[in-house]
Amino acid sequence: MAEEKRQLHLRVPAEDYRKLKVKCAYDGVSIQEYITKLIAESMGEYPDKGGSVLVVEDEAIVRESLQDALKDAHVVTTAETGEEALELIKKKDFDILIVDVRLPGKSGIEVVREVKQTKPYIRSVVITAFPSVELAVEAMKQGAVDYLVKPIRFDELENLIWENLSKARQRKLIPDASGV
């Protein structure tokens, strides 16, 4: 039995419509897709399939906790070191990189910098237990889209991943897209 398509008609004030139109243009989605996604997410459903996420964390308990929290909605791969992460990134495409700042060998900031140069469509999120304004600024300069302080709130991380998935996929399709 074919799924019946239903229509929903909304009245939106002109100023709000202009803002919505700009946001959707920036995100590369239609207004209809955006509103449909918002409605689905408000009911706890994610119409998009999850993304491929690489978690780079040297502490096993944190790495496994992040993997467990994300694995129901995303394909999650893990690495313990920056070097291991860069090898995985050479072999496979990821949408999202979640990387700890302090790693044995290459730091998380170095990993973000190298990923930005080789695969700029990957959206990087830096995590740390030792926050500082300088570190946050440096992470963003090197290409991170966000900076989270441990302990990580999984709902905040999940929302951040979903917000960045469409941007990562759009940039993957259009390699020279300049959107952040």
N, C-alpha and C positions, 0 to 999 in steps of 0.2 A: 504494500500500500504506500503510495507516494505521500510524502510529508506535505501537508497543506501550508502554504505561505500565507501569513496574515500581515496586514498592514497596520501600522501605528502612526497616527498623525499627531504632531506636537506643534504647539505654538510657543515660539521662543522670541523674547524681546530682541529687537534689531541689534542692539549693542552686544548682547550675549551671543547672538548668531555670528557676528563679525569676529568675535574672540574665538569662538568654536571653529570657524572656518580657517582662521590663521593657525590655530593649534593643530588641526587636522592636516593642513598643508605642510606644516613643519614636520609632523610625524609621518607624513606620506601615506595617510589613510583617508578614506572617504568619511564624511560625517555619519553616514548610515553605519559603516563598519565600526566607527568609534563608539557610537551610542549603543549598538548591539553588544559590543564588548563590555561596556560599562554595566549594562543591565545584567549580562551573564555573570560578571565578576561580583556584582552586588548580591547575587544568589549563590556565590561560592563556586561557580563553574568557570573554567577557563577554556574558551572555544578554540584557542590556538593550541597546537600540540606544544609540549614543553620544549625547552632548548637543550643544547648540549653544553654542560657546565664542567669546567675543570677547576677543582679545588686544590690549591697548593698550600699545604700546612704541614710543618714538621712535627707538631704535637699530635700523636695518634688519636687521643680522645677527642680533640677538637675536630680533626679531619673526619673521623668516623661520625661524629655528631652532625656535622654539616652534610655529609653524604646521606645519612639516614633522614634528615629533615627535608632534603630536596629530591630524593630518589623517586617518590611517588609521582611527581609532576615532570621530572626532567631526567635526561640521561646524564649521570654523574660519573666522572672519572677523577681519580685522585693522584696526587704526586706529593712526595715528601720534600723535594728539593727544587730549587729554581732550574737547575740543569735538567732534571728529569721532566719538569714541566715543558721546557723549551723543546726537548726531544719529542714529547707527545704532540706538541703544537705543530712540529714539522710534519708529522705523520697524519694528523687528523685535524679537521676543522672544528672549532668550538665557537659557540655564540658568546658565552660569558666565561670570564676568568675571575676566580675569587682567589686572591693571593695574600698570604701573610707577609708583613714587611720583613720580619726577622726570620731568615732561613739560613741553613748551613750552605756555604758557598755563595752563589749569587743571591743578592737580596731581592725581595719582592719588587722594589722600585726598579731594579735593573731588569727584572723579568718583564714588567709592564713596559719599560722603554723599548726592549727588543721586540716584544709582541706588537707594539704600536708601529714599529718600522717594517716588520715582515707581514703582519696580518692586521691592518688598521681597523678592520670591521669588528674584531673581537672587542667586546665591552669589558673593561677591567674594573674590578672592585677590590680595593686594598683594605685589608683588615689588620688591626694591631691591638696589642694589650698595652702599648706604650704611646699614647696619643700626644701629639704636639701640633701646634699651628704650622710650624715649619715643615713637618713631615706631611701634613695634609696638603699644603701648598705644593711641595715637591711632587707628591703623588699625582696631583692634578696636572702639573706642568708636564709630567712624563706620559700622560695619557689616561690616567684613571678617570672613570666617570663618577666614582663615589669613594668614600672613605668611612669605614665603620669601625667602632671601638668594641673590643671584646669586653664582656661576653656579648656575643651576637644575638640580637633578637631575631628569631627565625621568621616571624611574620614580616618584619621590616626588610629582611634580606629577600624573601620570596616576592614581595611587592616590587622591590628594586629590580629583580631579575625579570619579572614580567614587563615592567616599564621599558627595559632595555632590549628585550628580545626582538621586537619589530624593528628597532633601529639597527641592531646588529645584522639582521637578515636583509634589510634594505641596503645597507652599506656593502654587504657581501654581493648583492646583485649588481650594484653600481659602484665599482671599486673606487672611483674618484669622487664619491659623494662627500661633501664637506661638512655635513651635519654632525653634531656632537652627540 
